Amino acid sequence: MIISKRAAFYVSFSAIILYWLYTFIFTAFKIPVLPDVLGELLLKIVITKIIFLIVIYTLLRLEGDGFEQLGFRKEGLFKQVLIGIGFGFATW
């Protein structure tokens, strides 16, 4: 299903606003607690990132685009992912 660029913008904007509201309501007034096991923390991070990728992919598909519109290419994809992971560790 492909929708217009304007409708895709409104869907994307709404998703961002809903996520911000969710984050503010459910996490702003709690003190974060680190799990006792590192595996639990890593699992939570991986699940969150998978959810984000699914949402991004869905929004791109609604507009008729793909990851190529975000700058990803099949050639050198592994290198791009490694560089992204490196930036993630550098800013952690």
BAVO-391080 format. One record per residue: residue number from 1; residue in one letter; chain; x, y, z of N, C-alpha, C in turn. Coordinates in Angstrom, 1 decimal, always signed. Atoms other than C-alpha are relative to their C-alpha. Layout:
! BAVO-391080
> NUM  A  A  X  Y  Z  X  Y  Z  X  Y  Z
...
END
This chain:
! BAVO-391080
> 1  M  A  +0.8  -1.2  +0.0  +0.0  +0.0  +0.0  +0.9  +1.2  +0.0
> 2  I  A  -0.8  -1.2  +0.1  +1.5  +3.3  -1.0  -1.0  +1.2  +0.2
> 3  I  A  +0.8  -1.2  -0.2  +0.1  +6.6  +0.3  +0.8  +1.2  -0.4
> 4  S  A  -0.6  -1.2  +0.4  +0.8  +10.2  -0.6  +1.1  +0.4  +0.9
> 5  K  A  -1.1  -0.5  -0.8  +3.9  +12.0  +0.6  -0.5  +0.8  +1.2
> 6  R  A  +0.6  -0.8  -1.1  +1.8  +14.3  +2.7  -0.6  -0.9  +1.1
> 7  A  A  +0.6  +1.0  -1.0  -0.1  +11.4  +4.4  +1.1  -0.7  +0.7
> 8  A  A  -1.1  +0.7  -0.6  +3.2  +9.6  +5.0  +0.7  +0.9  +1.0
> 9  F  A  -0.6  -0.9  -0.9  +4.6  +12.7  +6.6  -0.8  +0.1  +1.3
> 10  Y  A  +0.9  +0.0  -1.1  +1.6  +12.9  +8.9  +0.1  -1.2  +0.9
> 11  V  A  -0.2  +1.2  -0.7  +1.9  +9.3  +9.8  +1.3  -0.1  +0.8
> 12  S  A  -1.3  +0.0  -0.6  +5.6  +9.6  +10.5  +0.0  +1.0  +1.2
> 13  F  A  +0.0  -1.0  -1.0  +5.1  +12.8  +12.5  -0.8  -0.5  +1.2
> 14  S  A  +0.9  +0.5  -1.1  +2.3  +11.2  +14.6  +0.7  -1.1  +0.7
> 15  A  A  -0.7  +1.0  -0.7  +4.5  +8.2  +15.3  +1.1  +0.5  +0.9
> 16  I  A  -1.0  -0.6  -0.9  +7.3  +10.4  +16.6  -0.6  +0.7  +1.2
> 17  I  A  +0.7  -0.7  -1.1  +4.9  +12.5  +18.7  -0.5  -1.1  +1.1
> 18  L  A  +0.4  +1.1  -0.9  +3.4  +9.3  +20.2  +1.1  -0.6  +0.8
> 19  Y  A  -1.2  +0.5  -0.7  +6.8  +7.9  +21.0  +0.5  +0.9  +1.0
> 20  W  A  -0.5  -1.0  -1.0  +7.9  +11.1  +22.7  -1.0  +0.0  +1.2
> 21  L  A  +0.9  +0.0  -1.1  +4.7  +11.1  +24.7  +0.1  -1.2  +0.9
> 22  Y  A  -0.2  +1.3  -0.8  +5.1  +7.5  +25.7  +1.3  +0.1  +0.9
> 23  T  A  -1.2  -0.1  -0.7  +8.7  +8.2  +26.7  -0.1  +0.9  +1.2
> 24  F  A  +0.2  -0.9  -1.0  +7.8  +11.2  +28.7  -0.9  -0.5  +1.1
> 25  I  A  +1.0  +0.4  -1.0  +4.8  +9.7  +30.5  +0.6  -1.2  +0.8
> 26  F  A  -0.4  +1.2  -0.7  +6.4  +6.3  +31.3  +1.4  +0.0  +0.6
> 27  T  A  -1.4  +0.0  -0.5  +10.1  +7.2  +31.9  +0.4  +1.3  +0.6
> 28  A  A  -0.5  -1.2  -0.5  +10.3  +10.8  +32.9  +0.1  +0.1  +1.5
> 29  F  A  +0.1  -0.1  -1.4  +9.4  +10.3  +36.5  +0.5  -1.2  +0.7
> 30  K  A  -0.6  +1.2  -0.6  +11.2  +7.0  +37.1  +1.5  +0.1  +0.0
> 31  I  A  -1.4  +0.1  +0.0  +14.7  +6.5  +38.2  +0.4  -1.3  -0.7
> 32  P  A  -0.4  +1.2  +0.8  +16.4  +4.1  +35.7  +0.7  -1.0  +0.9
> 33  V  A  -0.7  +1.1  -0.8  +17.5  +0.8  +37.2  +0.7  -0.9  -1.0
> 34  L  A  -0.7  +0.9  +0.9  +20.2  -1.2  +35.5  -0.3  -1.5  +0.4
> 35  P  A  +0.2  +1.4  -0.3  +19.5  -4.9  +35.3  +1.2  -0.7  +0.6
> 36  D  A  -1.1  +0.6  -0.6  +21.6  -7.3  +37.3  +0.9  -0.8  -1.0
> 37  V  A  -0.7  +0.8  +1.0  +22.6  -9.3  +34.2  +0.2  +0.9  -1.2
> 38  L  A  -0.3  -0.8  +1.2  +24.3  -7.6  +31.2  -0.9  -0.5  -1.1
> 39  G  A  +0.8  +0.6  +1.1  +22.3  -10.0  +28.9  -1.3  +0.6  -0.1
> 40  E  A  +1.4  -0.7  +0.0  +19.0  -8.4  +30.0  +0.1  +1.3  -0.6
> 41  L  A  -0.2  -1.3  +0.6  +20.3  -5.0  +29.1  +0.2  -0.1  -1.5
> 42  L  A  -0.3  +0.1  +1.5  +21.6  -6.1  +25.7  -1.3  -0.5  -0.7
> 43  L  A  +1.3  +0.5  +0.6  +18.3  -8.0  +25.0  -1.0  +1.2  -0.2
> 44  K  A  +0.9  -1.2  +0.1  +16.3  -4.8  +25.8  +0.4  +0.9  -1.1
> 45  I  A  -0.5  -0.8  +1.0  +18.5  -2.8  +23.5  -0.3  -0.6  -1.4
> 46  V  A  +0.2  +0.6  +1.3  +18.3  -5.3  +20.6  -1.5  +0.0  -0.3
> 47  I  A  +1.4  +0.0  +0.3  +14.5  -5.6  +20.9  -0.5  +1.5  -0.4
> 48  T  A  +0.3  -1.4  +0.4  +14.2  -1.7  +20.9  +0.4  +0.3  -1.4
> 49  K  A  -0.5  -0.4  +1.4  +16.3  -1.4  +17.8  -0.7  -0.8  -1.1
> 50  I  A  +0.8  +0.8  +1.0  +14.4  -4.2  +16.0  -1.4  +0.7  -0.2
> 51  I  A  +1.3  -0.7  +0.1  +11.1  -2.4  +16.8  +0.2  +1.3  -0.9
> 52  F  A  -0.2  -1.2  +0.8  +12.6  +0.9  +15.4  +0.2  -0.3  -1.5
> 53  L  A  -0.2  +0.4  +1.4  +13.8  -0.9  +12.2  -1.3  -0.3  -0.6
> 54  I  A  +1.3  +0.4  +0.6  +10.3  -2.4  +11.7  -0.8  +1.3  -0.3
> 55  V  A  +0.8  -1.2  +0.2  +8.7  +1.0  +12.2  +0.5  +0.8  -1.2
> 56  I  A  -0.6  -0.8  +1.1  +11.2  +2.8  +9.8  -0.3  -0.7  -1.3
> 57  Y  A  +0.3  +0.8  +1.2  +10.7  +0.0  +7.2  -1.4  +0.2  -0.4
> 58  T  A  +1.5  -0.2  +0.3  +6.9  +0.3  +7.5  -0.3  +1.3  -0.6
> 59  L  A  +0.2  -1.3  +0.5  +7.0  +4.0  +7.1  +0.5  +0.2  -1.4
> 60  L  A  -0.6  -0.1  +1.3  +9.3  +3.8  +4.1  -0.9  -0.7  -1.0
> 61  R  A  +0.8  +0.7  +0.9  +7.1  +1.2  +2.5  -1.3  +0.7  -0.3
> 62  L  A  +1.2  -0.8  +0.2  +4.0  +3.3  +3.0  +0.1  +1.1  -1.0
> 63  E  A  -0.3  -1.1  +0.9  +5.6  +6.0  +1.0  +0.5  -0.5  -1.4
> 64  G  A  -0.5  +0.6  +1.2  +6.9  +3.6  -1.6  +1.5  +0.0  -0.2
> 65  D  A  -1.4  -0.1  +0.0  +10.5  +4.0  -0.7  +0.6  -1.2  +0.6
> 66  G  A  -0.7  +1.1  -0.6  +13.2  +1.7  +0.6  +1.2  +0.6  +0.8
> 67  F  A  -1.2  -0.5  -0.7  +16.4  +1.9  +2.6  +1.0  +0.7  -0.9
> 68  E  A  -0.8  -0.8  +0.9  +18.1  +3.2  -0.5  -0.2  +1.5  +0.1
> 69  Q  A  +0.3  -1.4  -0.1  +16.4  +6.5  +0.1  +0.7  +0.6  +1.3
> 70  L  A  -0.8  -0.4  -1.2  +18.3  +6.6  +3.5  +1.5  +0.0  -0.2
> 71  G  A  -1.4  +0.0  +0.3  +21.6  +6.2  +1.8  +0.7  -1.4  +0.1
> 72  F  A  -0.5  +1.3  -0.1  +22.0  +2.4  +2.2  +0.1  -0.6  -1.4
> 73  R  A  -0.1  +0.7  +1.3  +23.3  +0.4  -0.8  +0.4  -1.4  +0.3
> 74  K  A  -0.4  +1.4  -0.2  +23.7  -3.3  -1.3  +1.5  -0.2  +0.0
> 75  E  A  -1.5  +0.1  +0.0  +27.3  -2.8  -2.2  +0.6  +0.7  +1.2
> 76  G  A  -0.6  -0.6  -1.2  +29.3  -2.2  +0.9  -0.9  +0.2  +1.2
> 77  L  A  +0.9  -0.1  -1.2  +26.4  -2.7  +3.3  +0.6  -0.4  +1.3
> 78  F  A  -0.7  +0.4  -1.2  +28.5  -4.6  +5.7  +0.9  +1.0  +0.6
> 79  K  A  -0.9  -1.0  -0.5  +31.0  -1.8  +5.9  -0.8  +1.2  +0.6
> 80  Q  A  +0.8  -1.0  -0.5  +28.2  +0.7  +6.4  -0.5  -0.3  +1.4
> 81  V  A  +0.5  +0.4  -1.3  +26.8  -1.3  +9.3  +1.1  +0.0  +1.0
> 82  L  A  -1.1  +0.0  -0.9  +30.2  -1.7  +10.9  +0.3  +1.5  +0.4
> 83  I  A  -0.3  -1.4  -0.3  +30.8  +2.1  +10.7  -1.1  +0.5  +0.9
> 84  G  A  +1.1  -0.4  -0.8  +27.3  +2.7  +12.2  +0.2  -0.6  +1.5
> 85  I  A  -0.2  +0.6  -1.3  +28.1  +0.3  +15.1  +1.2  +0.7  +0.7
> 86  G  A  -1.2  -0.8  -0.6  +31.5  +2.1  +15.6  -0.5  +1.3  +0.5
> 87  F  A  +0.5  -1.3  -0.5  +29.7  +5.4  +15.8  -0.8  -0.2  +1.3
> 88  G  A  +0.8  +0.3  -1.2  +27.3  +3.9  +18.3  +0.8  -0.2  +1.2
> 89  F  A  -0.9  +0.2  -1.1  +30.1  +2.7  +20.5  +0.7  +1.3  +0.4
> 90  A  A  -0.8  -1.2  -0.3  +32.0  +6.0  +20.2  -0.9  +1.0  +0.8
> 91  T  A  +0.9  -1.0  -0.7  +28.9  +8.0  +21.4  -0.6  -0.6  +1.2
> 92  W  A  +0.6  +0.7  -1.2  +27.9  +5.5  +24.1  +0.6  +0.6  +1.2
END
